[in-house]
Amino acid sequence: MPEVTPTIDEHPVYPVPLAVGGFPAWPLPPDGRGAKVARSVVRAVLGEFGMPWDLTYDAAVVASELATNALLHACRTPWTRAASASSGSLEIWAYLSRRTRPEVVIKVFDPIVGGFPRGPLSRPPWDASGGRGLEVVDALIGDYGGRWGVHATRCRLGVRPTPGKTVFFTVPLPDDCGHAVPVRQEPASHLRSAERINALLTVRGLRPHVSAGPRTAVVRARTGVHIWVREESLSYRLPGQGITRHPPFDEIEVVEQIVRHCEESPGTLPFPGLRH
């Protein structure tokens, strides 16, 4: 059974800071409190890095919009309400990505497979009473240089890693937050990183295999999908694509990309017996 990141009086707490590899996840209540919890999560995780107040406020608004959108569109059908016990329903996650520059990644998960927005955002009629949530998200994230998008994935808090999607956005850490950015204190260990990647993939329903050598460990996530773990870097190659490289200790981002690939590739099953 997955662990739910604890809260105190509905305020999120997490025992392992993002700066040293924490990957907390919280359930979003399927009522009016979901947006409030999402805002609290953003304030907590960005507060770890001493982010400016105005940037934190905007990011909290984005999280609130995404949580509200997920509540309105993902939990209104009888099927999703019935599936919530096993799928984890709505969730919000946070972690630190380091691939191009340090940035906090916030993801809002819902149990609906498909329905991803494609191409430019369509604008609602000028007199519409709603439908501008993603426009707000797009504008606010653009103001501080972040990214956002949507992709297939698997839940983290349900009784089993069932499929769904996540809408994510990133908050780049400003240069003056550099003192708070982790460059982990312990020496890089390819064996330790491979073990963590193996564990993260396993709890998401994959069946990885690790082959360890003196300088390189290889994690086979599935046929044709391998992760090379070295002290100086993490890298992987997806079918039909080139090699993608990450800095050391970027295990979470690597795992998220592998899980995304496995969900979006035809013929992938999260675990035996489940059909998409």
FIMAR-955295 format. One record per residue: x, y, z of N, C-alpha, C in turn. Coordinates in nm, 3 decimals. Example, Ala and Ser with C-alpha at 12.3 -4.5 7.8 and 13.67 -1.06 7.14 Angstrom:
% FIMAR-955295
SITE       nc1       nc2       nc3      cac1      cac2      cac3       cc1       cc2       cc3
SITE     1.319    -0.569     0.780     1.230    -0.450     0.780     1.320    -0.330     0.780
SITE     1.285    -0.225     0.708     1.367    -0.106     0.714     1.290     0.003     0.787
//
This chain:
% FIMAR-955295
SITE       nc1       nc2       nc3      cac1      cac2      cac3       cc1       cc2       cc3
SITE     0.086    -0.119     0.000     0.000     0.000     0.000     0.089     0.124     0.000
SITE     0.070     0.215    -0.095     0.153     0.335    -0.099     0.133     0.422     0.024
SITE     0.236     0.495     0.062     0.226     0.588     0.173     0.173     0.721     0.125
SITE     0.083     0.778     0.204     0.032     0.912     0.175     0.118     1.011     0.252
SITE     0.167     1.114     0.185     0.245     1.215     0.253     0.155     1.283     0.356
SITE     0.203     1.296     0.480     0.115     1.344     0.587     0.083     1.492     0.576
SITE    -0.025     1.531     0.642    -0.061     1.672     0.656    -0.091     1.698     0.803
SITE    -0.072     1.822     0.844    -0.108     1.865     0.978    -0.205     1.981     0.963
SITE    -0.328     1.961     1.010    -0.432     2.062     0.991    -0.443     2.104     0.844
SITE    -0.437     2.004     0.757    -0.450     2.022     0.612    -0.331     2.094     0.550
SITE    -0.226     2.122     0.626    -0.106     2.182     0.570    -0.005     2.071     0.541
SITE     0.048     2.064     0.421     0.135     1.953     0.384     0.271     1.959     0.452
SITE     0.316     1.842     0.496     0.452     1.827     0.547     0.513     1.708     0.476
SITE     0.645     1.705     0.468     0.710     1.591     0.406     0.847     1.571     0.470
SITE     0.877     1.446     0.510     0.997     1.420     0.588     1.127     1.433     0.511
SITE     1.126     1.410     0.378     1.248     1.418     0.299     1.239     1.542     0.209
SITE     1.325     1.642     0.228     1.318     1.763     0.145     1.339     1.731    -0.002
SITE     1.278     1.812    -0.086     1.299     1.796    -0.230     1.447     1.811    -0.264
SITE     1.517     1.895    -0.189     1.657     1.924    -0.218     1.746     1.802    -0.208
SITE     1.704     1.701    -0.134     1.786     1.580    -0.122     1.714     1.457    -0.178
SITE     1.620     1.481    -0.269     1.558     1.370    -0.339     1.420     1.331    -0.295
SITE     1.352     1.414    -0.217     1.216     1.383    -0.175     1.120     1.382    -0.293
SITE     1.019     1.296    -0.286     0.918     1.285    -0.393     0.782     1.267    -0.328
SITE     0.734     1.370    -0.255     0.608     1.356    -0.182     0.487     1.354    -0.274
SITE     0.379     1.295    -0.223     0.252     1.289    -0.294     0.139     1.304    -0.193
SITE     0.039     1.380    -0.231    -0.076     1.402    -0.144    -0.205     1.374    -0.222
SITE    -0.307     1.320    -0.155    -0.439     1.310    -0.220    -0.506     1.447    -0.223
SITE    -0.578     1.475    -0.329    -0.656     1.597    -0.339    -0.802     1.563    -0.309
SITE    -0.859     1.619    -0.205    -0.999     1.587    -0.172    -1.091     1.620    -0.289
SITE    -1.186     1.532    -0.320    -1.277     1.555    -0.434    -1.390     1.650    -0.398
SITE    -1.354     1.763    -0.337    -1.453     1.864    -0.303    -1.385     2.001    -0.308
SITE    -1.443     2.099    -0.246    -1.388     2.232    -0.252    -1.253     2.249    -0.186
SITE    -1.210     2.150    -0.108    -1.081     2.162    -0.040    -0.964     2.128    -0.130
SITE    -0.989     2.066    -0.247    -0.880     2.022    -0.333    -0.791     2.137    -0.377
SITE    -0.851     2.249    -0.418    -0.772     2.364    -0.461    -0.693     2.422    -0.345
SITE    -0.751     2.421    -0.226    -0.681     2.472    -0.108    -0.558     2.389    -0.076
SITE    -0.573     2.256    -0.082    -0.460     2.168    -0.057    -0.351     2.191    -0.162
SITE    -0.390     2.205    -0.288    -0.292     2.228    -0.394    -0.213     2.356    -0.368
SITE    -0.281     2.463    -0.328    -0.210     2.587    -0.297    -0.114     2.569    -0.180
SITE    -0.158     2.494    -0.078    -0.072     2.471     0.038     0.052     2.391     0.000
SITE     0.034     2.293    -0.089     0.148     2.213    -0.134     0.252     2.302    -0.201
SITE     0.207     2.388    -0.292     0.300     2.475    -0.364     0.372     2.569    -0.267
SITE     0.300     2.627    -0.174     0.365     2.717    -0.079     0.469     2.643     0.005
SITE     0.438     2.518     0.042     0.532     2.441     0.124     0.658     2.405     0.047
SITE     0.643     2.353    -0.076     0.761     2.306    -0.149     0.846     2.422    -0.200
SITE     0.783     2.532    -0.241     0.862     2.647    -0.285     0.925     2.720    -0.168
SITE     0.859     2.712    -0.052     0.918     2.772     0.067     1.049     2.706     0.107
SITE     1.064     2.579     0.071     1.190     2.509     0.101     1.309     2.579     0.037
SITE     1.286     2.643    -0.078     1.395     2.706    -0.152     1.396     2.858    -0.137
SITE     1.313     2.910    -0.048     1.312     3.054    -0.027     1.269     3.132    -0.149
SITE     1.173     3.078    -0.224     1.129     3.144    -0.348     1.060     3.277    -0.317
SITE     1.069     3.373    -0.408     1.004     3.503    -0.388     0.853     3.489    -0.369
SITE     0.796     3.583    -0.293     0.654     3.574    -0.261     0.568     3.580    -0.386
SITE     0.599     3.673    -0.479     0.513     3.690    -0.595     0.515     3.568    -0.685
SITE     0.633     3.505    -0.700     0.642     3.385    -0.781     0.564     3.270    -0.715
SITE     0.579     3.258    -0.583     0.506     3.153    -0.510     0.356     3.172    -0.523
SITE     0.310     3.297    -0.515     0.167     3.325    -0.528     0.116     3.281    -0.665
SITE     0.188     3.319    -0.771     0.145     3.280    -0.906     0.142     3.129    -0.922
SITE     0.246     3.061    -0.871     0.251     2.915    -0.883     0.136     2.850    -0.806
SITE     0.100     2.907    -0.692    -0.013     2.854    -0.616    -0.144     2.870    -0.693
SITE    -0.158     2.983    -0.764    -0.278     3.003    -0.847    -0.284     2.898    -0.958
SITE    -0.168     2.869    -1.020    -0.164     2.767    -1.126    -0.207     2.632    -1.069
SITE    -0.151     2.593    -0.954    -0.187     2.464    -0.894    -0.335     2.458    -0.861
SITE    -0.389     2.569    -0.813    -0.532     2.574    -0.780    -0.616     2.554    -0.905
SITE    -0.579     2.619    -1.016    -0.652     2.604    -1.142    -0.648     2.459    -1.190
SITE    -0.530     2.395    -1.182    -0.517     2.257    -1.229    -0.598     2.161    -1.141
SITE    -0.596     2.183    -1.010    -0.674     2.098    -0.921    -0.823     2.113    -0.947
SITE    -0.867     2.237    -0.967    -1.008     2.262    -0.995    -1.049     2.199    -1.128
SITE    -0.964     2.213    -1.228    -0.993     2.156    -1.359    -1.004     2.003    -1.350
SITE    -0.912     1.941    -1.276    -0.917     1.796    -1.260    -1.044     1.754    -1.188
SITE    -1.082     1.829    -1.086    -1.204     1.797    -1.012    -1.327     1.806    -1.101
SITE    -1.334     1.910    -1.184    -1.451     1.931    -1.268    -1.464     1.828    -1.379
SITE    -1.350     1.788    -1.437    -1.355     1.705    -1.557    -1.323     1.558    -1.532
SITE    -1.248     1.528    -1.426    -1.207     1.390    -1.405    -1.295     1.316    -1.305
SITE    -1.371     1.386    -1.224    -1.447     1.320    -1.118    -1.597     1.336    -1.135
SITE    -1.641     1.370    -1.253    -1.785     1.389    -1.269    -1.857     1.268    -1.324
SITE    -1.785     1.163    -1.368    -1.850     1.047    -1.425    -1.864     0.937    -1.322
SITE    -1.968     0.854    -1.330    -1.982     0.743    -1.237    -1.862     0.651    -1.239
SITE    -1.802     0.631    -1.360    -1.688     0.539    -1.370    -1.571     0.588    -1.287
SITE    -1.539     0.718    -1.296    -1.424     0.767    -1.221    -1.452     0.770    -1.073
SITE    -1.575     0.796    -1.033    -1.606     0.791    -0.890    -1.592     0.649    -0.838
SITE    -1.635     0.550    -0.915    -1.624     0.411    -0.872    -1.479     0.365    -0.871
SITE    -1.398     0.420    -0.962    -1.259     0.376    -0.974    -1.167     0.443    -0.875
SITE    -1.214     0.544    -0.803    -1.125     0.623    -0.721    -1.056     0.543    -0.611
SITE    -1.123     0.440    -0.560    -1.063     0.363    -0.453    -0.936     0.292    -0.497
SITE    -0.931     0.247    -0.620    -0.812     0.176    -0.667    -0.715     0.265    -0.742
SITE    -0.765     0.373    -0.801    -0.679     0.455    -0.886    -0.606     0.564    -0.811
SITE    -0.649     0.595    -0.689    -0.590     0.705    -0.619    -0.663     0.836    -0.643
SITE    -0.766     0.836    -0.731    -0.843     0.954    -0.762    -0.752     1.070    -0.798
SITE    -0.766     1.184    -0.733    -0.683     1.300    -0.764    -0.563     1.305    -0.670
SITE    -0.447     1.337    -0.727    -0.324     1.342    -0.647    -0.242     1.462    -0.692
SITE    -0.155     1.510    -0.603    -0.059     1.613    -0.640     0.079     1.570    -0.591
SITE     0.179     1.582    -0.677     0.315     1.539    -0.648     0.411     1.656    -0.664
SITE     0.528     1.643    -0.606     0.631     1.747    -0.623     0.768     1.682    -0.618
SITE     0.860     1.735    -0.698     1.000     1.689    -0.692     1.088     1.793    -0.758
SITE     1.218     1.777    -0.743     1.315     1.867    -0.803     1.378     1.800    -0.924
SITE     1.370     1.865    -1.040     1.434     1.816    -1.161     1.560     1.897    -1.185
SITE     1.663     1.833    -1.242     1.791     1.899    -1.260     1.842     1.891    -1.402
SITE     1.763     1.848    -1.497     1.820     1.815    -1.628     1.887     1.935    -1.697
SITE     1.814     2.043    -1.720     1.873     2.159    -1.785     1.909     2.268    -1.685
SITE     1.823     2.285    -1.585     1.849     2.377    -1.474     1.761     2.332    -1.360
SITE     1.798     2.362    -1.236     1.712     2.319    -1.125     1.574     2.383    -1.132
SITE     1.472     2.300    -1.125     1.335     2.350    -1.125     1.247     2.256    -1.047
SITE     1.152     2.314    -0.976     1.054     2.235    -0.903     0.945     2.193    -1.001
SITE     0.907     2.066    -0.997     0.802     2.013    -1.083     0.681     1.980    -0.997
SITE     0.566     2.034    -1.032     0.439     2.004    -0.964     0.352     1.929    -1.063
SITE     0.294     1.816    -1.020     0.208     1.738    -1.108     0.075     1.709    -1.040
SITE    -0.032     1.728    -1.115    -0.168     1.696    -1.068    -0.216     1.576    -1.149
SITE    -0.240     1.466    -1.078    -0.281     1.340    -1.143    -0.433     1.324    -1.135
SITE    -0.491     1.269    -1.244    -0.631     1.225    -1.240    -0.642     1.092    -1.312
SITE    -0.745     1.014    -1.284    -0.753     0.877    -1.336    -0.814     0.864    -1.474
SITE    -0.821     0.973    -1.551    -0.876     0.966    -1.686    -0.764     0.944    -1.785
SITE    -0.775     0.838    -1.865    -0.676     0.811    -1.970    -0.721     0.881    -2.097
SITE    -0.632     0.957    -2.159    -0.666     1.027    -2.282    -0.727     1.162    -2.255
SITE    -0.777     1.224    -2.362    -0.835     1.357    -2.349    -0.731     1.465    -2.330
SITE    -0.607     1.443    -2.376    -0.503     1.542    -2.357    -0.525     1.658    -2.453
SITE    -0.502     1.781    -2.408    -0.509     1.894    -2.502    -0.396     1.888    -2.603
SITE    -0.425     1.913    -2.727    -0.324     1.911    -2.834    -0.319     2.046    -2.902
SITE    -0.200     2.089    -2.940    -0.185     2.212    -3.016    -0.217     2.335    -2.934
SITE    -0.234     2.451    -3.001    -0.260     2.576    -2.931    -0.391     2.570    -2.851
SITE    -0.395     2.647    -2.743    -0.515     2.653    -2.663    -0.627     2.720    -2.742
SITE    -0.747     2.664    -2.735    -0.862     2.726    -2.800    -0.924     2.827    -2.703
SITE    -0.952     2.945    -2.749    -1.007     3.049    -2.662    -1.159     3.035    -2.655
SITE    -1.216     3.047    -2.535    -1.361     3.041    -2.523    -1.423     3.169    -2.578
SITE    -1.554     3.168    -2.606    -1.620     3.291    -2.651    -1.602     3.404    -2.550
SITE    -1.603     3.529    -2.598    -1.573     3.643    -2.511    -1.672     3.655    -2.395
SITE    -1.797     3.607    -2.418    -1.898     3.621    -2.314    -1.916     3.493    -2.233
SITE    -1.824     3.395    -2.249    -1.836     3.270    -2.172    -1.810     3.297    -2.025
SITE    -1.880     3.224    -1.939    -1.864     3.242    -1.795    -1.748     3.160    -1.739
SITE    -1.691     3.071    -1.819    -1.579     2.990    -1.770    -1.494     2.943    -1.887
SITE    -1.407     2.848    -1.861    -1.327     2.789    -1.967    -1.194     2.857    -1.992
SITE    -1.155     2.951    -1.901    -1.029     3.023    -1.923    -0.919     2.977    -1.827
SITE    -0.941     2.868    -1.757    -0.843     2.823    -1.658    -0.707     2.795    -1.718
SITE    -0.703     2.725    -1.833    -0.573     2.693    -1.893    -0.508     2.816    -1.954
SITE    -0.588     2.914    -1.995    -0.528     3.040    -2.040    -0.456     3.108    -1.925
SITE    -0.516     3.106    -1.808    -0.452     3.163    -1.689    -0.323     3.088    -1.658
SITE    -0.329     2.956    -1.663    -0.210     2.874    -1.638    -0.099     2.910    -1.737
SITE    -0.133     2.916    -1.864    -0.035     2.944    -1.967     0.031     3.080    -1.946
SITE    -0.050     3.180    -1.913     0.002     3.315    -1.895     0.092     3.325    -1.772
SITE     0.048     3.269    -1.661     0.126     3.281    -1.539     0.258     3.206    -1.549
SITE     0.255     3.087    -1.605     0.379     3.009    -1.617     0.476     3.079    -1.712
SITE     0.423     3.137    -1.820     0.509     3.210    -1.913     0.577     3.328    -1.848
SITE     0.511     3.390    -1.750     0.567     3.508    -1.685     0.698     3.477    -1.613
SITE     0.709     3.357    -1.553     0.832     3.328    -1.479     0.920     3.224    -1.548
SITE     0.894     3.194    -1.676     0.984     3.109    -1.752     0.970     2.961    -1.726
SITE     0.856     2.918    -1.675     0.835     2.776    -1.652     0.777     2.706    -1.774
SITE     0.750     2.578    -1.758     0.690     2.497    -1.864     0.566     2.430    -1.807
SITE     0.476     2.386    -1.896     0.366     2.303    -1.852     0.325     2.211    -1.966
SITE     0.255     2.105    -1.929     0.211     2.009    -2.029     0.130     1.898    -1.965
SITE     0.103     1.795    -2.042     0.022     1.683    -1.995     0.076     1.556    -2.056
SITE     0.074     1.447    -1.981     0.119     1.318    -2.035     0.057     1.204    -1.956
SITE     0.060     1.088    -2.017     0.010     0.967    -1.950     0.106     0.925    -1.839
SITE     0.052     0.862    -1.737     0.135     0.813    -1.627     0.055     0.712    -1.546
SITE     0.101     0.683    -1.426     0.031     0.592    -1.335     0.022     0.656    -1.198
SITE    -0.084     0.627    -1.127    -0.104     0.689    -0.996     0.003     0.642    -0.898
SITE     0.015     0.713    -0.788     0.112     0.678    -0.685     0.048     0.642    -0.553
SITE    -0.077     0.683    -0.529    -0.139     0.663    -0.398    -0.248     0.558    -0.397
SITE    -0.288     0.506    -0.511    -0.392     0.403    -0.514    -0.338     0.270    -0.464
SITE    -0.428     0.173    -0.453    -0.386     0.042    -0.404    -0.304    -0.033    -0.508
SITE    -0.307     0.015    -0.633    -0.222    -0.042    -0.736    -0.193     0.067    -0.839
SITE    -0.084     0.059    -0.911    -0.043     0.166    -1.003    -0.122     0.170    -1.133
SITE    -0.247     0.213    -1.124    -0.335     0.215    -1.239    -0.311     0.340    -1.324
SITE    -0.351     0.336    -1.452    -0.317     0.445    -1.544    -0.405     0.568    -1.529
SITE    -0.353     0.677    -1.579    -0.424     0.803    -1.582    -0.337     0.904    -1.653
SITE    -0.352     1.029    -1.617    -0.266     1.132    -1.678    -0.230     1.235    -1.572
SITE    -0.129     1.313    -1.602    -0.091     1.421    -1.513    -0.073     1.548    -1.594
SITE    -0.122     1.657    -1.540    -0.090     1.790    -1.592     0.018     1.847    -1.501
SITE     0.128     1.888    -1.560     0.241     1.933    -1.478     0.278     2.076    -1.514
SITE     0.348     2.140    -1.420     0.412     2.267    -1.451     0.541     2.275    -1.371
SITE     0.633     2.357    -1.419     0.763     2.369    -1.355     0.785     2.513    -1.308
SITE     0.863     2.523    -1.201     0.901     2.652    -1.146     1.053     2.656    -1.140
SITE     1.121     2.721    -1.236     1.267     2.729    -1.231     1.312     2.803    -1.106
SITE     1.419     2.754    -1.045     1.472     2.824    -0.929     1.554     2.944    -0.975
SITE     1.523     3.063    -0.925     1.601     3.181    -0.963     1.748     3.166    -0.923
SITE     1.834     3.240    -0.990     1.976     3.231    -0.963     2.009     3.263    -0.818
SITE     1.934     3.354    -0.757     1.966     3.389    -0.619     1.916     3.286    -0.519
SITE     1.852     3.177    -0.571     1.816     3.065    -0.483     1.922     2.955    -0.490
SITE     2.034     2.983    -0.557     2.135     2.879    -0.577     2.188     2.819    -0.449
SITE     2.189     2.899    -0.340     2.241     2.846    -0.214     2.153     2.734    -0.160
SITE     2.027     2.730    -0.203     1.935     2.628    -0.152     1.924     2.508    -0.243
SITE     1.988     2.513    -0.360     1.978     2.403    -0.456     2.073     2.292    -0.415
SITE     2.024     2.168    -0.412     2.108     2.059    -0.367     2.216     2.023    -0.466
SITE     2.333     2.008    -0.416     2.432     1.932    -0.489     2.468     1.829    -0.383
SITE     2.407     1.720    -0.382     2.409     1.631    -0.268     2.548     1.618    -0.209
SITE     2.551     1.609    -0.078     2.680     1.609    -0.009     2.755     1.478    -0.023
SITE     2.683     1.366    -0.031     2.752     1.238    -0.039     2.808     1.217    -0.180
SITE     2.917     1.141    -0.192     2.973     1.114    -0.325     2.871     1.043    -0.413
SITE     2.879     1.070    -0.543     2.790     1.002    -0.637     2.818     0.853    -0.635
SITE     2.714     0.773    -0.634     2.729     0.627    -0.635     2.635     0.571    -0.741
SITE     2.691     0.512    -0.844     2.605     0.458    -0.950     2.521     0.341    -0.898
SITE     2.573     0.267    -0.802     2.497     0.155    -0.748     2.377     0.205    -0.667
SITE     2.399     0.309    -0.586     2.289     0.364    -0.507     2.181     0.422    -0.598
SITE     2.222     0.494    -0.702     2.124     0.551    -0.795     2.047     0.442    -0.868
SITE     2.116     0.337    -0.911     2.049     0.227    -0.981     1.947     0.159    -0.890
SITE     1.982     0.142    -0.763     1.888     0.081    -0.669     1.764     0.167    -0.650
SITE     1.786     0.299    -0.644     1.669     0.385    -0.627     1.581     0.385    -0.751
SITE     1.640     0.393    -0.868     1.563     0.388    -0.992     1.485     0.257    -0.999
SITE     1.549     0.148    -0.964     1.483     0.017    -0.963     1.362     0.018    -0.870
SITE     1.379     0.075    -0.751     1.269     0.078    -0.654     1.155     0.167    -0.702
SITE     1.188     0.284    -0.759     1.085     0.375    -0.808     1.005     0.315    -0.923
SITE     1.073     0.243    -1.011     1.003     0.178    -1.123     0.916     0.063    -1.073
SITE     0.965    -0.009    -0.974     0.891    -0.124    -0.922     0.758    -0.081    -0.861
SITE     0.759     0.026    -0.780     0.635     0.068    -0.715     0.536     0.127    -0.815
SITE     0.582     0.161    -0.936     0.490     0.209    -1.039     0.440     0.097    -1.128
SITE     0.465    -0.029    -1.089     0.409    -0.142    -1.161     0.497    -0.203    -1.267
SITE     0.619    -0.153    -1.286     0.710    -0.213    -1.384     0.792    -0.323    -1.316
SITE     0.861    -0.399    -1.398     0.942    -0.509    -1.346     1.086    -0.493    -1.395
SITE     1.157    -0.395    -1.340     1.292    -0.367    -1.389     1.392    -0.473    -1.344
SITE     1.505    -0.473    -1.413     1.615    -0.563    -1.378     1.744    -0.483    -1.380
SITE     1.828    -0.501    -1.279     1.952    -0.425    -1.267     2.071    -0.516    -1.293
SITE     2.161    -0.469    -1.380     2.290    -0.534    -1.402     2.397    -0.434    -1.361
SITE     2.479    -0.469    -1.264     2.576    -0.375    -1.209     2.718    -0.413    -1.245
SITE     2.795    -0.315    -1.287     2.938    -0.331    -1.313     3.016    -0.238    -1.224
SITE     3.149    -0.238    -1.235     3.232    -0.155    -1.146     3.213    -0.005    -1.166
SITE     3.177     0.039    -1.288     3.161     0.183    -1.314     3.023     0.219    -1.369
SITE     2.950     0.120    -1.418     2.820     0.145    -1.480     2.720     0.039    -1.436
SITE     2.599     0.083    -1.405     2.487    -0.008    -1.381     2.383     0.016    -1.489
SITE     2.320    -0.090    -1.534     2.217    -0.080    -1.637     2.085    -0.129    -1.579
SITE     1.983    -0.044    -1.587     1.848    -0.081    -1.541     1.763    -0.104    -1.665
SITE     1.715    -0.227    -1.682     1.625    -0.257    -1.793     1.483    -0.237    -1.744
SITE     1.417    -0.132    -1.793     1.280    -0.103    -1.750     1.180    -0.193    -1.819
SITE     1.203    -0.219    -1.946     1.123    -0.311    -2.026     1.205    -0.340    -2.150
SITE     1.157    -0.429    -2.236     1.232    -0.464    -2.356     1.259    -0.340    -2.440
SITE     1.385    -0.316    -2.468     1.425    -0.203    -2.551     1.439    -0.072    -2.479
SITE     1.413    -0.069    -2.349     1.424     0.055    -2.271     1.522     0.032    -2.158
SITE     1.640     0.093    -2.170     1.747     0.075    -2.071     1.793     0.210    -2.017
SITE     1.832     0.210    -1.892     1.887     0.330    -1.827     2.030     0.298    -1.787
SITE     2.124     0.383    -1.831     2.264     0.365    -1.793     2.295     0.460    -1.677
SITE     2.343     0.403    -1.569     2.369     0.480    -1.448     2.519     0.482    -1.422
SITE     2.575     0.602    -1.427     2.718     0.621    -1.400     2.732     0.727    -1.292
SITE     2.850     0.735    -1.234     2.869     0.834    -1.128     2.852     0.976    -1.180
SITE     2.886     0.999    -1.306     2.882     1.134    -1.360     2.752     1.166    -1.433
SITE     2.665     1.067    -1.460     2.545     1.097    -1.537     2.447     0.981    -1.533
SITE     2.322     1.012    -1.569     2.218     0.914    -1.596     2.177     0.934    -1.742
SITE     2.153     0.825    -1.814     2.111     0.840    -1.953     2.021     0.723    -1.991
SITE     1.938     0.746    -2.093     1.851     0.641    -2.143     1.823     0.667    -2.291
SITE     1.782     0.563    -2.359     1.743     0.573    -2.499     1.607     0.505    -2.515
SITE     1.511     0.580    -2.567     1.380     0.524    -2.596     1.374     0.482    -2.741
SITE     1.295     0.381    -2.775     1.287     0.334    -2.915     1.259     0.448    -3.011
SITE     1.341     0.456    -3.117     1.324     0.558    -3.218     1.375     0.695    -3.180
SITE     1.439     0.707    -3.064     1.491     0.835    -3.020     1.640     0.825    -2.988
SITE     1.703     0.939    -2.974     1.844     0.942    -2.937     1.862     0.925    -2.787
SITE     1.985     0.941    -2.744     2.018     0.926    -2.603     1.982     1.055    -2.529
SITE     1.915     1.042    -2.417     1.883     1.156    -2.330     1.969     1.145    -2.205
SITE     2.040     1.252    -2.173     2.129     1.252    -2.058     2.078     1.343    -1.948
SITE     2.098     1.301    -1.825     2.061     1.378    -1.707     2.181     1.385    -1.614
SITE     2.187     1.486    -1.529     2.293     1.492    -1.430     2.272     1.386    -1.322
SITE     2.374     1.355    -1.242     2.356     1.258    -1.133     2.245     1.305    -1.038
SITE     2.185     1.211    -0.971     2.080     1.236    -0.872     1.949     1.285    -0.933
SITE     1.933     1.275    -1.065     1.806     1.313    -1.128     1.719     1.189    -1.149
SITE     1.724     1.098    -1.053     1.655     0.970    -1.069     1.504     0.985    -1.088
SITE     1.443     1.079    -1.016     1.297     1.092    -1.023     1.253     1.135    -1.163
SITE     1.321     1.236    -1.219     1.284     1.281    -1.353     1.303     1.170    -1.456
SITE     1.410     1.094    -1.444     1.433     0.982    -1.536     1.319     0.880    -1.524
SITE     1.283     0.844    -1.403     1.175     0.747    -1.383     1.043     0.800    -1.437
SITE     1.014     0.928    -1.415     0.890     0.985    -1.467     0.883     0.976    -1.619
SITE     0.995     0.999    -1.686     0.997     0.989    -1.832     0.981     0.845    -1.879
SITE     1.039     0.751    -1.807     1.027     0.610    -1.844     0.883     0.563    -1.824
SITE     0.822     0.599    -1.711     0.682     0.561    -1.687     0.593     0.622    -1.795
SITE     0.619     0.747    -1.829     0.541     0.811    -1.936     0.554     0.732    -2.066
SITE     0.675     0.696    -2.104     0.694     0.621    -2.228     0.618     0.489    -2.223
SITE     0.628     0.418    -2.113     0.563     0.287    -2.104     0.411     0.299    -2.111
SITE     0.354     0.407    -2.058     0.209     0.426    -2.065     0.165     0.470    -2.205
SITE     0.248     0.548    -2.272     0.208     0.600    -2.403     0.243     0.507    -2.518
SITE     0.320     0.400    -2.490     0.358     0.305    -2.594     0.252     0.197    -2.606
SITE     0.210     0.160    -2.725     0.109     0.056    -2.741     0.155    -0.077    -2.681
SITE     0.059    -0.147    -2.624     0.087    -0.282    -2.575     0.143    -0.288    -2.436
SITE     0.156    -0.173    -2.368     0.210    -0.174    -2.233     0.097    -0.195    -2.132
SITE     0.117    -0.284    -2.039     0.022    -0.307    -1.933     0.085    -0.269    -1.800
SITE     0.016    -0.192    -1.713     0.073    -0.157    -1.586     0.104    -0.279    -1.499
SITE     0.018    -0.382    -1.505     0.043    -0.505    -1.433    -0.047    -0.612    -1.493
SITE    -0.017    -0.739    -1.468    -0.094    -0.846    -1.532    -0.244    -0.833    -1.505
SITE    -0.322    -0.850    -1.609    -0.467    -0.855    -1.594    -0.537    -0.724    -1.614
SITE    -0.462    -0.611    -1.613    -0.527    -0.482    -1.632    -0.528    -0.443    -1.777
SITE    -0.641    -0.399    -1.827    -0.654    -0.350    -1.964    -0.686    -0.203    -1.961
SITE    -0.625    -0.128    -2.048    -0.652     0.015    -2.054    -0.790     0.037    -2.112
//
